[in-house]
Amino acid sequence: MLYSSTRNPDLRVTPEQALQAGLAPDGGLFVPNRLPAFDFRAISPEVSLPECASQVLAPFFAGSSLAEHLEAICRRALDLPLPITAMPEHGAAFMLELFHGPTAAFKDFAARFLAACLAALQGRERRPQTVLVATSGDTGAAVAAAFHDLPGFRVVILYPDGRVSARQAHQLGAFGGNVEALRVQGSFDDCQRLAKLALNDPGLVERHGLTTANSISIGRLLPQISYYALASTRLADRADTDAALLDVIVPTGNLGNALACILAREMGFPIGQVHLATNANRTLHDYFAGARYQGRDGLRTLANAMDVGDPSNFERLAWLYRDQDPRDAGIHAESVDDETIRARIRKEFDQSRRMICPHTACAMEVLDGLRKNGHDGPLLVAATAHPAKFEGVIEPILGQPVPLPPGLEELLARPATATPLAVDFEALRQAL
Ligand SMILES: *Cc1c(COP(=O)(O)O)cnc(C)c1O
């Protein structure tokens, strides 16, 4: 398999090159130059996620030096709990709980997979690398956890001081060892700008083996296909043969997780309509309602990991449906405002004692809307974070504490340190 750029179908790079580079040289995103087809009946519904992933992802790494390591990579990275829980109060509805990894958000799957791939590639070159990430919260923690204690790697996190939740800040500073947190005296955009300057500085790149693990890396997109493949295969196995296809609802910001679901469908997994649930950022809603695509600034909302006004993976969606209008492809988008998020968190708790994070609440609201409009087929909701990560939103609504999952509790009990950093490239150079 070779990869090209969303902006240049004639570009050809190997999987190794696409993984190492992150972004294509023309500024586009890497995409596989063909989408492998899959017969989902070839997969046993009983297999584990690592087994499913090594089958489903094999064609994407065919012919590369990673092919022989893929099974071990999947075993090491993707062996996380993946409950699919029934929600009978919503009819034939299920929740795919993607938040049981070390940092309690779905980004753990992808960050761990990318780390395992880069570690396997480094095995041959033995050159120490520094992974530099700018984060507004969840990504930095997932990347830090994935590379923590991995020989040959150092992680440097840039986050905006005072603009992440207290728990998120503690989490970022609590890893220690090969992970260093820098609290930047500026905004998330300042952090991103500093990281970009460093990654474009040949001297720094050479000296520290600088690389990144940002969310547009193809190494983060691909592993996310595997949990939709497995969940749809398992639920199709349970359903009667003449049951309707499974529709999936995905909380969406940069469109990475939802695009993985769409890719799983296009590869042949038994998935019907895909519903994108966004917060008050309406770019995708307006586009799927018929307007021209118009990226804009992100608005701050309660579902802050989805505060995106110009989703970077839209470019991959346009590539996937280059021969048709993506709006005729069985994809829908709904926007959910903060007030409705609060009401939904309250309603789910009152109805079934289920606590949900603000991102998952957007998807649950879409689920409720579909039922009200007469949808009575099977539905799957992707739950993207553990509610305990957003206690500042949830506890005032529910009037009670959100119990911490064990991994998060352990991390929060450790001391945390972060070094202050001015918004100044020279200061970052010194810190590196
Ligand atoms: C990152 C994130 C999202 C958005 O995922 P995308 O792949 O950017 O669409 C949703 N929910 C949570 C909890 C996240 O951390």
The ligand as an SDF file (V2000), in Angstrom:
LIG
                    3D

 15 15  0  0  0  0  0  0  0  0999 V2000
  -10.9560   14.7900   20.6000 C   0  0  0  0  0  0  0  0  0  0  0  0
  -12.3020   14.5120   21.1750 C   0  0  0  0  0  0  0  0  0  0  0  0
  -13.4770   14.5210   20.3830 C   0  0  0  0  0  0  0  0  0  0  0  0
  -13.4640   14.9000   18.9220 C   0  0  0  0  0  0  0  0  0  0  0  0
  -12.9010   13.9010   18.1130 O   0  0  0  0  0  0  0  0  0  0  0  0
  -12.4910   14.2350   16.5950 P   0  0  0  0  0  0  0  0  0  0  0  0
  -11.7880   13.0250   16.1310 O   0  0  0  0  0  0  0  0  0  0  0  0
  -11.5880   15.4420   16.6720 O   0  0  0  0  0  0  0  0  0  0  0  0
  -13.7390   14.5350   15.8530 O   0  0  0  0  0  0  0  0  0  0  0  0
  -14.6790   14.1850   20.9700 C   0  0  0  0  0  0  0  0  0  0  0  0
  -14.7540   13.8730   22.2860 N   0  0  0  0  0  0  0  0  0  0  0  0
  -13.6650   13.8610   23.0800 C   0  0  0  0  0  0  0  0  0  0  0  0
  -13.8250   13.5240   24.5080 C   0  0  0  0  0  0  0  0  0  0  0  0
  -12.4040   14.1740   22.5560 C   0  0  0  0  0  0  0  0  0  0  0  0
  -11.3190   14.1710   23.3700 O   0  0  0  0  0  0  0  0  0  0  0  0
  1  2  1  0
  2  3  1  0
  2 14  2  0
  3  4  1  0
  3 10  2  0
  4  5  1  0
  5  6  1  0
  6  7  2  0
  6  8  1  0
  6  9  1  0
 10 11  1  0
 11 12  2  0
 12 13  1  0
 12 14  1  0
 14 15  1  0
M  END
$$$$
